[in-house]
Amino acid sequence: MVPDVQYKYLKSAEACLKAGGWKWTVERVDNNTFGDGTVISQKPDPNKEVDKKDKPSITLRVSTGNPA
């Protein structure tokens, strides 16, 4: 199952993913609703069932804190 790291700070999210053996990429996006470094969304979606032997890479969309 894909871990839910939405709304966590990036360093915390990365620590969780690393501990679970996941790979991830970070996409920085302008968004001032959330503070700089906050994960605002992820793909695949949280709690999605996936094959444990073939884990997909998770894309984290992370706020820059700047207006869009």
N, CA, C and O atoms as a Maestro MAE file, in Angstrom:
{
 s_m_m2io_version
 :::
 2.0.0
}

f_m_ct {
 s_m_title
 :::
 protein
 m_atom[272] {
  # First column is atom index #
  i_m_mmod_type
  r_m_x_coord
  r_m_y_coord
  r_m_z_coord
  i_m_residue_number
  s_m_chain_name
  s_m_pdb_residue_name
  s_m_pdb_atom_name
  i_m_atomic_number
  :::
  1 25 0.843 -1.174 0.000 1 A "MET " " N  " 7
  2 3 0.000 0.000 0.000 1 A "MET " " CA " 6
  3 2 0.895 1.246 0.000 1 A "MET " " C  " 6
  4 15 1.892 1.310 0.719 1 A "MET " " O  " 8
  5 25 0.520 2.220 -0.811 2 A "VAL " " N  " 7
  6 3 1.299 3.456 -0.915 2 A "VAL " " CA " 6
  7 2 1.133 4.272 0.371 2 A "VAL " " C  " 6
  8 15 0.007 4.526 0.798 2 A "VAL " " O  " 8
  9 25 2.240 4.683 0.986 3 A "PRO " " N  " 7
  10 3 2.134 5.478 2.215 3 A "PRO " " CA " 6
  11 2 1.562 6.871 1.938 3 A "PRO " " C  " 6
  12 15 1.733 7.423 0.851 3 A "PRO " " O  " 8
  13 25 0.893 7.411 2.922 4 A "ASP " " N  " 7
  14 3 0.310 8.750 2.817 4 A "ASP " " CA " 6
  15 2 1.273 9.756 3.437 4 A "ASP " " C  " 6
  16 15 1.424 9.815 4.657 4 A "ASP " " O  " 8
  17 25 1.927 10.552 2.578 5 A "VAL " " N  " 7
  18 3 2.852 11.569 3.080 5 A "VAL " " CA " 6
  19 2 2.377 12.982 2.732 5 A "VAL " " C  " 6
  20 15 3.124 13.948 2.887 5 A "VAL " " O  " 8
  21 25 1.139 13.094 2.264 6 A "GLN " " N  " 7
  22 3 0.585 14.412 1.952 6 A "GLN " " CA " 6
  23 2 0.521 15.265 3.214 6 A "GLN " " C  " 6
  24 15 0.217 14.773 4.301 6 A "GLN " " O  " 8
  25 25 0.812 16.541 3.049 7 A "TYR " " N  " 7
  26 3 0.765 17.554 4.108 7 A "TYR " " CA " 6
  27 2 1.866 17.386 5.151 7 A "TYR " " C  " 6
  28 15 1.821 18.020 6.206 7 A "TYR " " O  " 8
  29 25 2.850 16.542 4.868 8 A "LYS " " N  " 7
  30 3 4.025 16.437 5.731 8 A "LYS " " CA " 6
  31 2 5.115 17.330 5.127 8 A "LYS " " C  " 6
  32 15 5.082 17.655 3.940 8 A "LYS " " O  " 8
  33 25 6.067 17.713 5.956 9 A "TYR " " N  " 7
  34 3 7.215 18.425 5.421 9 A "TYR " " CA " 6
  35 2 8.086 17.436 4.657 9 A "TYR " " C  " 6
  36 15 8.156 16.258 5.008 9 A "TYR " " O  " 8
  37 25 8.744 17.916 3.618 10 A "LEU " " N  " 7
  38 3 9.496 17.063 2.708 10 A "LEU " " CA " 6
  39 2 10.483 16.161 3.432 10 A "LEU " " C  " 6
  40 15 10.529 14.964 3.149 10 A "LEU " " O  " 8
  41 25 11.270 16.693 4.355 11 A "LYS " " N  " 7
  42 3 12.273 15.868 5.043 11 A "LYS " " CA " 6
  43 2 11.620 14.712 5.795 11 A "LYS " " C  " 6
  44 15 12.152 13.602 5.798 11 A "LYS " " O  " 8
  45 25 10.495 14.953 6.421 12 A "SER " " N  " 7
  46 3 9.763 13.907 7.132 12 A "SER " " CA " 6
  47 2 9.212 12.877 6.146 12 A "SER " " C  " 6
  48 15 9.300 11.673 6.384 12 A "SER " " O  " 8
  49 25 8.645 13.355 5.044 13 A "ALA " " N  " 7
  50 3 8.103 12.457 4.018 13 A "ALA " " CA " 6
  51 2 9.209 11.577 3.447 13 A "ALA " " C  " 6
  52 15 9.023 10.373 3.276 13 A "ALA " " O  " 8
  53 25 10.361 12.181 3.152 14 A "GLU " " N  " 7
  54 3 11.478 11.414 2.596 14 A "GLU " " CA " 6
  55 2 11.974 10.367 3.586 14 A "GLU " " C  " 6
  56 15 12.328 9.260 3.180 14 A "GLU " " O  " 8
  57 25 12.007 10.690 4.862 15 A "ALA " " N  " 7
  58 3 12.437 9.718 5.876 15 A "ALA " " CA " 6
  59 2 11.476 8.529 5.914 15 A "ALA " " C  " 6
  60 15 11.908 7.382 6.020 15 A "ALA " " O  " 8
  61 25 10.178 8.803 5.828 16 A "CYS " " N  " 7
  62 3 9.172 7.729 5.824 16 A "CYS " " CA " 6
  63 2 9.339 6.840 4.595 16 A "CYS " " C  " 6
  64 15 9.319 5.614 4.699 16 A "CYS " " O  " 8
  65 25 9.504 7.468 3.434 17 A "LEU " " N  " 7
  66 3 9.636 6.701 2.195 17 A "LEU " " CA " 6
  67 2 10.926 5.883 2.184 17 A "LEU " " C  " 6
  68 15 10.928 4.729 1.756 17 A "LEU " " O  " 8
  69 25 12.008 6.474 2.649 18 A "LYS " " N  " 7
  70 3 13.291 5.761 2.698 18 A "LYS " " CA " 6
  71 2 13.191 4.546 3.611 18 A "LYS " " C  " 6
  72 15 13.682 3.470 3.272 18 A "LYS " " O  " 8
  73 25 12.557 4.716 4.765 19 A "ALA " " N  " 7
  74 3 12.412 3.611 5.720 19 A "ALA " " CA " 6
  75 2 11.598 2.463 5.125 19 A "ALA " " C  " 6
  76 15 11.816 1.301 5.465 19 A "ALA " " O  " 8
  77 25 10.657 2.795 4.233 20 A "GLY " " N  " 7
  78 3 9.818 1.770 3.619 20 A "GLY " " CA " 6
  79 2 10.381 1.200 2.331 20 A "GLY " " C  " 6
  80 15 9.757 0.338 1.711 20 A "GLY " " O  " 8
  81 25 11.555 1.670 1.915 21 A "GLY " " N  " 7
  82 3 12.179 1.145 0.707 21 A "GLY " " CA " 6
  83 2 11.579 1.679 -0.590 21 A "GLY " " C  " 6
  84 15 11.698 1.046 -1.639 21 A "GLY " " O  " 8
  85 25 10.934 2.845 -0.520 22 A "TRP " " N  " 7
  86 3 10.314 3.448 -1.701 22 A "TRP " " CA " 6
  87 2 11.309 4.342 -2.418 22 A "TRP " " C  " 6
  88 15 12.263 4.834 -1.816 22 A "TRP " " O  " 8
  89 25 11.080 4.552 -3.721 23 A "LYS " " N  " 7
  90 3 11.825 5.541 -4.501 23 A "LYS " " CA " 6
  91 2 10.871 6.689 -4.770 23 A "LYS " " C  " 6
  92 15 9.660 6.488 -4.863 23 A "LYS " " O  " 8
  93 25 11.417 7.902 -4.897 24 A "TRP " " N  " 7
  94 3 10.550 9.052 -5.114 24 A "TRP " " CA " 6
  95 2 11.273 10.127 -5.900 24 A "TRP " " C  " 6
  96 15 12.502 10.156 -5.974 24 A "TRP " " O  " 8
  97 25 10.481 11.008 -6.482 25 A "THR " " N  " 7
  98 3 10.984 12.206 -7.136 25 A "THR " " CA " 6
  99 2 10.218 13.386 -6.550 25 A "THR " " C  " 6
  100 15 9.108 13.235 -6.040 25 A "THR " " O  " 8
  101 25 10.826 14.551 -6.633 26 A "VAL " " N  " 7
  102 3 10.219 15.760 -6.074 26 A "VAL " " CA " 6
  103 2 9.967 16.756 -7.199 26 A "VAL " " C  " 6
  104 15 10.851 17.045 -8.007 26 A "VAL " " O  " 8
  105 25 8.760 17.267 -7.233 27 A "GLU " " N  " 7
  106 3 8.376 18.307 -8.188 27 A "GLU " " CA " 6
  107 2 7.997 19.543 -7.379 27 A "GLU " " C  " 6
  108 15 7.009 19.526 -6.644 27 A "GLU " " O  " 8
  109 25 8.776 20.612 -7.510 28 A "ARG " " N  " 7
  110 3 8.497 21.850 -6.767 28 A "ARG " " CA " 6
  111 2 7.452 22.657 -7.533 28 A "ARG " " C  " 6
  112 15 7.585 22.865 -8.739 28 A "ARG " " O  " 8
  113 25 6.414 23.110 -6.834 29 A "VAL " " N  " 7
  114 3 5.346 23.885 -7.459 29 A "VAL " " CA " 6
  115 2 5.060 25.137 -6.631 29 A "VAL " " C  " 6
  116 15 5.104 25.112 -5.401 29 A "VAL " " O  " 8
  117 25 4.767 26.225 -7.328 30 A "ASP " " N  " 7
  118 3 4.401 27.460 -6.633 30 A "ASP " " CA " 6
  119 2 3.009 27.300 -6.034 30 A "ASP " " C  " 6
  120 15 2.048 27.000 -6.742 30 A "ASP " " O  " 8
  121 25 2.913 27.502 -4.736 31 A "ASN " " N  " 7
  122 3 1.648 27.384 -4.011 31 A "ASN " " CA " 6
  123 2 1.859 28.054 -2.666 31 A "ASN " " C  " 6
  124 15 2.674 27.595 -1.866 31 A "ASN " " O  " 8
  125 25 1.130 29.141 -2.406 32 A "ASN " " N  " 7
  126 3 1.326 29.823 -1.128 32 A "ASN " " CA " 6
  127 2 0.234 29.490 -0.117 32 A "ASN " " C  " 6
  128 15 0.153 30.115 0.940 32 A "ASN " " O  " 8
  129 25 -0.606 28.504 -0.439 33 A "THR " " N  " 7
  130 3 -1.581 28.022 0.541 33 A "THR " " CA " 6
  131 2 -0.864 27.219 1.620 33 A "THR " " C  " 6
  132 15 -1.257 27.225 2.786 33 A "THR " " O  " 8
  133 25 0.201 26.526 1.205 34 A "PHE " " N  " 7
  134 3 0.994 25.701 2.113 34 A "PHE " " CA " 6
  135 2 2.401 26.278 2.195 34 A "PHE " " C  " 6
  136 15 2.881 26.894 1.244 34 A "PHE " " O  " 8
  137 25 3.056 26.081 3.322 35 A "GLY " " N  " 7
  138 3 4.404 26.593 3.507 35 A "GLY " " CA " 6
  139 2 5.428 25.894 2.635 35 A "GLY " " C  " 6
  140 15 5.197 24.791 2.140 35 A "GLY " " O  " 8
  141 25 6.555 26.550 2.458 36 A "ASP " " N  " 7
  142 3 7.670 25.999 1.694 36 A "ASP " " CA " 6
  143 2 8.064 24.638 2.257 36 A "ASP " " C  " 6
  144 15 8.277 24.491 3.461 36 A "ASP " " O  " 8
  145 25 8.159 23.642 1.373 37 A "GLY " " N  " 7
  146 3 8.599 22.319 1.791 37 A "GLY " " CA " 6
  147 2 7.484 21.372 2.191 37 A "GLY " " C  " 6
  148 15 7.759 20.253 2.624 37 A "GLY " " O  " 8
  149 25 6.224 21.791 2.057 38 A "THR " " N  " 7
  150 3 5.101 20.922 2.403 38 A "THR " " CA " 6
  151 2 4.689 20.103 1.185 38 A "THR " " C  " 6
  152 15 4.521 20.650 0.095 38 A "THR " " O  " 8
  153 25 4.525 18.794 1.366 39 A "VAL " " N  " 7
  154 3 4.032 17.930 0.289 39 A "VAL " " CA " 6
  155 2 2.543 18.226 0.120 39 A "VAL " " C  " 6
  156 15 1.753 18.000 1.037 39 A "VAL " " O  " 8
  157 25 2.161 18.737 -1.061 40 A "ILE " " N  " 7
  158 3 0.758 19.097 -1.265 40 A "ILE " " CA " 6
  159 2 -0.022 18.017 -2.006 40 A "ILE " " C  " 6
  160 15 -1.252 17.996 -1.951 40 A "ILE " " O  " 8
  161 25 0.678 17.121 -2.698 41 A "SER " " N  " 7
  162 3 0.015 15.976 -3.318 41 A "SER " " CA " 6
  163 2 1.064 14.945 -3.688 41 A "SER " " C  " 6
  164 15 2.265 15.213 -3.668 41 A "SER " " O  " 8
  165 25 0.582 13.765 -4.024 42 A "GLN " " N  " 7
  166 3 1.487 12.687 -4.408 42 A "GLN " " CA " 6
  167 2 0.797 11.791 -5.420 42 A "GLN " " C  " 6
  168 15 -0.430 11.699 -5.451 42 A "GLN " " O  " 8
  169 25 1.602 11.127 -6.251 43 A "LYS " " N  " 7
  170 3 1.123 10.120 -7.195 43 A "LYS " " CA " 6
  171 2 2.078 8.955 -7.119 43 A "LYS " " C  " 6
  172 15 3.287 9.186 -7.141 43 A "LYS " " O  " 8
  173 25 1.627 7.723 -7.032 44 A "PRO " " N  " 7
  174 3 0.238 7.320 -6.927 44 A "PRO " " CA " 6
  175 2 -0.409 7.828 -5.641 44 A "PRO " " C  " 6
  176 15 0.265 8.222 -4.690 44 A "PRO " " O  " 8
  177 25 -1.733 7.803 -5.649 45 A "ASP " " N  " 7
  178 3 -2.497 8.284 -4.503 45 A "ASP " " CA " 6
  179 2 -2.192 7.487 -3.240 45 A "ASP " " C  " 6
  180 15 -1.850 6.307 -3.319 45 A "ASP " " O  " 8
  181 25 -2.312 8.120 -2.077 46 A "PRO " " N  " 7
  182 3 -2.088 7.431 -0.802 46 A "PRO " " CA " 6
  183 2 -3.029 6.240 -0.640 46 A "PRO " " C  " 6
  184 15 -4.171 6.260 -1.100 46 A "PRO " " O  " 8
  185 25 -2.527 5.218 0.016 47 A "ASN " " N  " 7
  186 3 -3.282 4.015 0.377 47 A "ASN " " CA " 6
  187 2 -3.689 3.155 -0.810 47 A "ASN " " C  " 6
  188 15 -4.508 2.248 -0.660 47 A "ASN " " O  " 8
  189 25 -3.130 3.423 -1.992 48 A "LYS " " N  " 7
  190 3 -3.410 2.603 -3.165 48 A "LYS " " CA " 6
  191 2 -2.673 1.271 -3.016 48 A "LYS " " C  " 6
  192 15 -1.513 1.234 -2.605 48 A "LYS " " O  " 8
  193 25 -3.355 0.193 -3.351 49 A "GLU " " N  " 7
  194 3 -2.734 -1.131 -3.302 49 A "GLU " " CA " 6
  195 2 -1.734 -1.264 -4.450 49 A "GLU " " C  " 6
  196 15 -2.059 -0.962 -5.598 49 A "GLU " " O  " 8
  197 25 -0.531 -1.712 -4.141 50 A "VAL " " N  " 7
  198 3 0.498 -1.938 -5.159 50 A "VAL " " CA " 6
  199 2 1.220 -3.241 -4.843 50 A "VAL " " C  " 6
  200 15 1.160 -3.743 -3.721 50 A "VAL " " O  " 8
  201 25 1.899 -3.778 -5.845 51 A "ASP " " N  " 7
  202 3 2.685 -4.998 -5.677 51 A "ASP " " CA " 6
  203 2 3.922 -4.673 -4.838 51 A "ASP " " C  " 6
  204 15 4.733 -3.835 -5.231 51 A "ASP " " O  " 8
  205 25 4.067 -5.324 -3.696 52 A "LYS " " N  " 7
  206 3 5.200 -5.049 -2.799 52 A "LYS " " CA " 6
  207 2 6.543 -5.350 -3.454 52 A "LYS " " C  " 6
  208 15 7.557 -4.751 -3.094 52 A "LYS " " O  " 8
  209 25 6.557 -6.278 -4.416 53 A "LYS " " N  " 7
  210 3 7.802 -6.647 -5.078 53 A "LYS " " CA " 6
  211 2 8.156 -5.695 -6.216 53 A "LYS " " C  " 6
  212 15 9.296 -5.674 -6.680 53 A "LYS " " O  " 8
  213 25 7.190 -4.916 -6.661 54 A "ASP " " N  " 7
  214 3 7.409 -3.992 -7.778 54 A "ASP " " CA " 6
  215 2 6.825 -2.623 -7.424 54 A "ASP " " C  " 6
  216 15 5.900 -2.140 -8.077 54 A "ASP " " O  " 8
  217 25 7.379 -2.017 -6.388 55 A "LYS " " N  " 7
  218 3 6.865 -0.731 -5.907 55 A "LYS " " CA " 6
  219 2 7.102 0.362 -6.942 55 A "LYS " " C  " 6
  220 15 8.204 0.485 -7.476 55 A "LYS " " O  " 8
  221 25 6.066 1.161 -7.231 56 A "PRO " " N  " 7
  222 3 6.267 2.276 -8.160 56 A "PRO " " CA " 6
  223 2 7.024 3.416 -7.483 56 A "PRO " " C  " 6
  224 15 7.047 3.521 -6.256 56 A "PRO " " O  " 8
  225 25 7.634 4.255 -8.290 57 A "SER " " N  " 7
  226 3 8.239 5.476 -7.763 57 A "SER " " CA " 6
  227 2 7.111 6.441 -7.422 57 A "SER " " C  " 6
  228 15 6.110 6.504 -8.136 57 A "SER " " O  " 8
  229 25 7.264 7.182 -6.349 58 A "ILE " " N  " 7
  230 3 6.246 8.129 -5.911 58 A "ILE " " CA " 6
  231 2 6.700 9.538 -6.279 58 A "ILE " " C  " 6
  232 15 7.827 9.935 -5.984 58 A "ILE " " O  " 8
  233 25 5.819 10.281 -6.919 59 A "THR " " N  " 7
  234 3 6.098 11.677 -7.249 59 A "THR " " CA " 6
  235 2 5.475 12.559 -6.183 59 A "THR " " C  " 6
  236 15 4.270 12.496 -5.938 59 A "THR " " O  " 8
  237 25 6.295 13.375 -5.555 60 A "LEU " " N  " 7
  238 3 5.830 14.293 -4.520 60 A "LEU " " CA " 6
  239 2 5.782 15.702 -5.093 60 A "LEU " " C  " 6
  240 15 6.790 16.203 -5.592 60 A "LEU " " O  " 8
  241 25 4.626 16.343 -5.027 61 A "ARG " " N  " 7
  242 3 4.499 17.749 -5.416 61 A "ARG " " CA " 6
  243 2 4.662 18.560 -4.140 61 A "ARG " " C  " 6
  244 15 3.875 18.430 -3.202 61 A "ARG " " O  " 8
  245 25 5.688 19.393 -4.117 62 A "VAL " " N  " 7
  246 3 6.084 20.104 -2.903 62 A "VAL " " CA " 6
  247 2 5.977 21.615 -3.119 62 A "VAL " " C  " 6
  248 15 6.467 22.147 -4.115 62 A "VAL " " O  " 8
  249 25 5.335 22.289 -2.177 63 A "SER " " N  " 7
  250 3 5.130 23.733 -2.263 63 A "SER " " CA " 6
  251 2 6.443 24.501 -2.128 63 A "SER " " C  " 6
  252 15 7.318 24.147 -1.338 63 A "SER " " O  " 8
  253 25 6.550 25.566 -2.929 64 A "THR " " N  " 7
  254 3 7.675 26.493 -2.783 64 A "THR " " CA " 6
  255 2 7.334 27.588 -1.773 64 A "THR " " C  " 6
  256 15 8.216 28.303 -1.298 64 A "THR " " O  " 8
  257 25 6.043 27.709 -1.452 65 A "GLY " " N  " 7
  258 3 5.594 28.785 -0.575 65 A "GLY " " CA " 6
  259 2 5.350 30.089 -1.311 65 A "GLY " " C  " 6
  260 15 4.891 31.066 -0.719 65 A "GLY " " O  " 8
  261 25 5.659 30.106 -2.619 66 A "ASN " " N  " 7
  262 3 5.473 31.306 -3.439 66 A "ASN " " CA " 6
  263 2 4.089 31.308 -4.084 66 A "ASN " " C  " 6
  264 15 3.517 30.241 -4.306 66 A "ASN " " O  " 8
  265 25 3.542 32.476 -4.387 67 A "PRO " " N  " 7
  266 3 2.255 32.527 -5.081 67 A "PRO " " CA " 6
  267 2 2.330 31.833 -6.440 67 A "PRO " " C  " 6
  268 15 3.358 31.878 -7.116 67 A "PRO " " O  " 8
  269 25 1.240 31.197 -6.824 68 A "ALA " " N  " 7
  270 3 1.199 30.484 -8.115 68 A "ALA " " CA " 6
  271 2 1.131 31.458 -9.268 68 A "ALA " " C  " 6
  272 15 1.091 31.041 -10.426 68 A "ALA " " O  " 8
  :::
 }
 m_bond[271] {
  # First column is bond index #
  i_m_from
  i_m_to
  i_m_order
  :::
  1 1 2 1
  2 2 3 1
  3 3 4 2
  4 3 5 1
  5 5 6 1
  6 6 7 1
  7 7 8 2
  8 7 9 1
  9 9 10 1
  10 10 11 1
  11 11 12 2
  12 11 13 1
  13 13 14 1
  14 14 15 1
  15 15 16 2
  16 15 17 1
  17 17 18 1
  18 18 19 1
  19 19 20 2
  20 19 21 1
  21 21 22 1
  22 22 23 1
  23 23 24 2
  24 23 25 1
  25 25 26 1
  26 26 27 1
  27 27 28 2
  28 27 29 1
  29 29 30 1
  30 30 31 1
  31 31 32 2
  32 31 33 1
  33 33 34 1
  34 34 35 1
  35 35 36 2
  36 35 37 1
  37 37 38 1
  38 38 39 1
  39 39 40 2
  40 39 41 1
  41 41 42 1
  42 42 43 1
  43 43 44 2
  44 43 45 1
  45 45 46 1
  46 46 47 1
  47 47 48 2
  48 47 49 1
  49 49 50 1
  50 50 51 1
  51 51 52 2
  52 51 53 1
  53 53 54 1
  54 54 55 1
  55 55 56 2
  56 55 57 1
  57 57 58 1
  58 58 59 1
  59 59 60 2
  60 59 61 1
  61 61 62 1
  62 62 63 1
  63 63 64 2
  64 63 65 1
  65 65 66 1
  66 66 67 1
  67 67 68 2
  68 67 69 1
  69 69 70 1
  70 70 71 1
  71 71 72 2
  72 71 73 1
  73 73 74 1
  74 74 75 1
  75 75 76 2
  76 75 77 1
  77 77 78 1
  78 78 79 1
  79 79 80 2
  80 79 81 1
  81 81 82 1
  82 82 83 1
  83 83 84 2
  84 83 85 1
  85 85 86 1
  86 86 87 1
  87 87 88 2
  88 87 89 1
  89 89 90 1
  90 90 91 1
  91 91 92 2
  92 91 93 1
  93 93 94 1
  94 94 95 1
  95 95 96 2
  96 95 97 1
  97 97 98 1
  98 98 99 1
  99 99 100 2
  100 99 101 1
  101 101 102 1
  102 102 103 1
  103 103 104 2
  104 103 105 1
  105 105 106 1
  106 106 107 1
  107 107 108 2
  108 107 109 1
  109 109 110 1
  110 110 111 1
  111 111 112 2
  112 111 113 1
  113 113 114 1
  114 114 115 1
  115 115 116 2
  116 115 117 1
  117 117 118 1
  118 118 119 1
  119 119 120 2
  120 119 121 1
  121 121 122 1
  122 122 123 1
  123 123 124 2
  124 123 125 1
  125 125 126 1
  126 126 127 1
  127 127 128 2
  128 127 129 1
  129 129 130 1
  130 130 131 1
  131 131 132 2
  132 131 133 1
  133 133 134 1
  134 134 135 1
  135 135 136 2
  136 135 137 1
  137 137 138 1
  138 138 139 1
  139 139 140 2
  140 139 141 1
  141 141 142 1
  142 142 143 1
  143 143 144 2
  144 143 145 1
  145 145 146 1
  146 146 147 1
  147 147 148 2
  148 147 149 1
  149 149 150 1
  150 150 151 1
  151 151 152 2
  152 151 153 1
  153 153 154 1
  154 154 155 1
  155 155 156 2
  156 155 157 1
  157 157 158 1
  158 158 159 1
  159 159 160 2
  160 159 161 1
  161 161 162 1
  162 162 163 1
  163 163 164 2
  164 163 165 1
  165 165 166 1
  166 166 167 1
  167 167 168 2
  168 167 169 1
  169 169 170 1
  170 170 171 1
  171 171 172 2
  172 171 173 1
  173 173 174 1
  174 174 175 1
  175 175 176 2
  176 175 177 1
  177 177 178 1
  178 178 179 1
  179 179 180 2
  180 179 181 1
  181 181 182 1
  182 182 183 1
  183 183 184 2
  184 183 185 1
  185 185 186 1
  186 186 187 1
  187 187 188 2
  188 187 189 1
  189 189 190 1
  190 190 191 1
  191 191 192 2
  192 191 193 1
  193 193 194 1
  194 194 195 1
  195 195 196 2
  196 195 197 1
  197 197 198 1
  198 198 199 1
  199 199 200 2
  200 199 201 1
  201 201 202 1
  202 202 203 1
  203 203 204 2
  204 203 205 1
  205 205 206 1
  206 206 207 1
  207 207 208 2
  208 207 209 1
  209 209 210 1
  210 210 211 1
  211 211 212 2
  212 211 213 1
  213 213 214 1
  214 214 215 1
  215 215 216 2
  216 215 217 1
  217 217 218 1
  218 218 219 1
  219 219 220 2
  220 219 221 1
  221 221 222 1
  222 222 223 1
  223 223 224 2
  224 223 225 1
  225 225 226 1
  226 226 227 1
  227 227 228 2
  228 227 229 1
  229 229 230 1
  230 230 231 1
  231 231 232 2
  232 231 233 1
  233 233 234 1
  234 234 235 1
  235 235 236 2
  236 235 237 1
  237 237 238 1
  238 238 239 1
  239 239 240 2
  240 239 241 1
  241 241 242 1
  242 242 243 1
  243 243 244 2
  244 243 245 1
  245 245 246 1
  246 246 247 1
  247 247 248 2
  248 247 249 1
  249 249 250 1
  250 250 251 1
  251 251 252 2
  252 251 253 1
  253 253 254 1
  254 254 255 1
  255 255 256 2
  256 255 257 1
  257 257 258 1
  258 258 259 1
  259 259 260 2
  260 259 261 1
  261 261 262 1
  262 262 263 1
  263 263 264 2
  264 263 265 1
  265 265 266 1
  266 266 267 1
  267 267 268 2
  268 267 269 1
  269 269 270 1
  270 270 271 1
  271 271 272 2
  :::
 }
}
